[in-house]
Amino acid sequence: MEVRIEQSWKKALKEEFEAPYFSELAEFVKSEYKNGGVYPPPKFVFNAFELCPFDKVKVVILGQDPYHGTGQAHGLSFSVPEKVAMPPSLRNIYKEIIDDVGGKMPAHGNLEHWAKQGVLLLNATLTVRAGNPGSHQNKGWENFTDAVIRTLSDKKEHIVFILWGRYAREKKKLIDVDKHLVLESAHPSPFSATAFFGSKPFSKTNAYLEKQGEKGIQWTL
C-alpha cells in the first residue's frame, strides 16, 4: 500500500510500512473512514510528520488519542485548528508556558508553529471514531508510533522527549536516556493539572537544546 507521508519519514520507517500489521491497520482505518465519522480528516492523519520532518525533530510531545469532537483533530497532539474552542488540557499547557517562560494567553490552540520548529506532536493512536475516545486503540497504531519513538531514539541524538501522564511515561522504555533528555510529569488535564503546574518543561527543554548548540523553541505566539 502506498502511504502518503513526508519523504524523510517514509525512508526512516520503511520497514514499518512493509510490515504485515501495517497492512491490516491500513485496511481497518480505510473501512472506518468509509463508514463515516472518523477524525482527523484523512489528509491530516500524518500531519505531525508532514510539518516536522525526521531530520528536523528536536522535541517529541506525546499524546494518546486524537480529539474526538467535530473539527478538533488535525493530526497534532494537543493542538486544535484556529477558531476551534481551546481544550482544557491545552489551556493548562499555555498557563504553564506563561508561568515558565513568560508571554500571554494565545487566542487559539493551533500548535503548527511548534511543529515547524522541530516539535513532533505525536499521538500514540492517529485516528479515532467521532465521540468515541480510544476506539482505534490496539488496532496497530501503537506498534507504528512505538517504532517512531524507537527510531528517533536509535538514529538521532539529543532529542527532548516530553512525557505527560502515566500513558506517555510508559513509553520511556523505548528511549535511550543516555542519548536523549526525558522530561516526565503529570498530565495537563484538569484532573491532574495541579501536579503538572510548576514542572517547567519548556524552559528545561530550551536549556538542554541550547547546551547542545541547538536553537531553543519559541513556545509563545
N, C-alpha and C positions, 0 to 999 in steps of 0.2 A: 504494500500500500504506500502511495506517495504521501508523505507528511509535509505540510507547508509550515516550515519553521525556519527561523533565521539560520543562515548557512554555517556559521561557526558552531552553533549548537547541533546542527544536523551532522556535522563531522564528528564532534565530540561524543555524541550519543548514538552513533551509527549502530552499535551492537544492540542497543535497546529497541530501536525501531525495527530491527530484523528478528527480534525475539518472538517466540510464539505467543507469550502473554500479551504483547502489544497488539498483535493482530486481533486477538479476542477482545481486548479493550476497545479497539477502534470499531469493531462491529457492534459492540454493546452501545457505545456512545452514538454511533450513527443511527441505530434503531431508536434510541431515546429521543434524538432530535426529530426523527420522523413522526414520533408520537406527540411531539409538541411540548412546550413548557419546560425547557432546559436553559440554564444560564451557565456561563455568559453566552451571548450570540457566538456562533461558530468562528467568526473572523477574529474573536478575541481570546479563544482558548489558549493560544500560545503567545499572548500579548506581552507577558513578562519577559519572554525570551527575545521577542522582536525588538523591544525597547532597550534591552540590556544584553548585548552580545556576550558570548562566553569570554572573549578576550578582554572585555571591559569590566567584568564583575569585581567589585571591591567589597561589597557588603551583601549579605543574604538576610532577609527578614521573612521568617517562615510563618505562614498562616495554616489553617486547617481546610476549610471549605470555602468556595466562593459564596458571596452573599446570595440569598435565595429569593429576594424580593424583586419586583418589577424594576428594571432599569438600573439596578445597583451594580451588578458584577460586570467588570470589563477586563478581567484577566490579571489583575494585580492585587495581591493580598492587601487587605485593609483599606483599599482605595475604592472610591466611587467616582463616576463622572461628575463634571461640573453641573450645577443645577439640581443635583440629587441630594436629598437630605443627608447630613453627615451622621453616620452611625455612632453610637455611644463610645465604642472602643476607640475609634479614630479621634473623636473629640478628646478622649483622655490621653491619647498619644500626643496630640497637639498641646495639651496642657503641660505635659512633661517636657516637651521641647521648649516651651516658653520659660519654664522654671529652670531648665538645664542650660540652654544656650541663648535665651532671650527671644525677642520677636513678639508678634501679636497673633491672635487667633485668626487663621485664614478664613476666607469667605466660602471656600469649597473644600471638598475632600479628594480632589484628583491628585494622585501622587506620581503622575508621569514625570514630573521634574526630578524626582528622586531616581526613578528608573534610568533616565537619560544620563545621570551622573555615575551610574555603576552600581545601583542598588537593585538586586534581584528580588522582586516582591513575589515570592513563591508560595502558592498554596499546595498542600500535600495532595489534595484532590482538585482537579482542574475543571470539573463540571459538577452540576447539581440539578435536581429537579426543582421546579418552582415550588416554593413554600414547604420544601421537604429537606431540611438540613441533614447531611450525612447520607443521602440517598445514593450517591455514587461512590461511597467508600467500599473498600475491599473488592473492587472490580478490576484492579490493575494499576490505577493511577499512583498508588503509594509505591509500587515497585519502580515505576518510572521516576517519580520525584526523589525517592531514596537514591536512585542511580545518579540523578542530577547532583545531589549533595556529595555523594562519594566521589564523583568525577571531579567536581570542583576541588574537593579536599586533596585528591591524589595528584591532580595535574597543575594546580596553582599553589601559590604561597601567599601568606599574609592577608587572607580574607577575614573579615569580621562576620561571624555568624551570630545573629540576634535571635534568641530563642525565648519566646514569651509563653509561659503556661506549661502545664505538665505534658501535653501532647507534643509540643515543639521540643521541649527539653529532652524527650526520649530520643530525639534524632542526634543527640550529642555523640552517641556511639559510632556514628558514621563519619565523624570528623577527626582528623589528626590534630590534636590540640597542641602538638609541638610545632606545627607549621602555621597555625591559624589562631585567632582570638575568638573565644566563645563567650558571649555575654548572656547570662541567664537571669530571668526574673519572673515574677508573677505576670499573668496576662492583663492587658489594659482594660478588659471587660469591667463593667460596673461592679460585678460580683467579686473581683479581686484587685481592683484598682488601688485600694489603699496600700497594698503591698507593692504595687507597680510604681507608684509615685515615689520619686527620690532615687530611682535606680540609675539615673543619668546615663543611659546607653548612648545618647547622641554625642555628648562631649567625650565619652570614653572611646567611641568609635573614631572620632576625628583625631584624638590624641595618638591613637595607635597608627592610623593611616599616615599621619604626618611624620611620625617616628620612622616609618618605612620609606619616607621620601615621596609619599603619595599626597595628592591634594585631598583635603577633607571634603565632606558632603555639605552642601548648603541645604540645611534642613528646613529653613524658613522660606516662605514665599517672598 
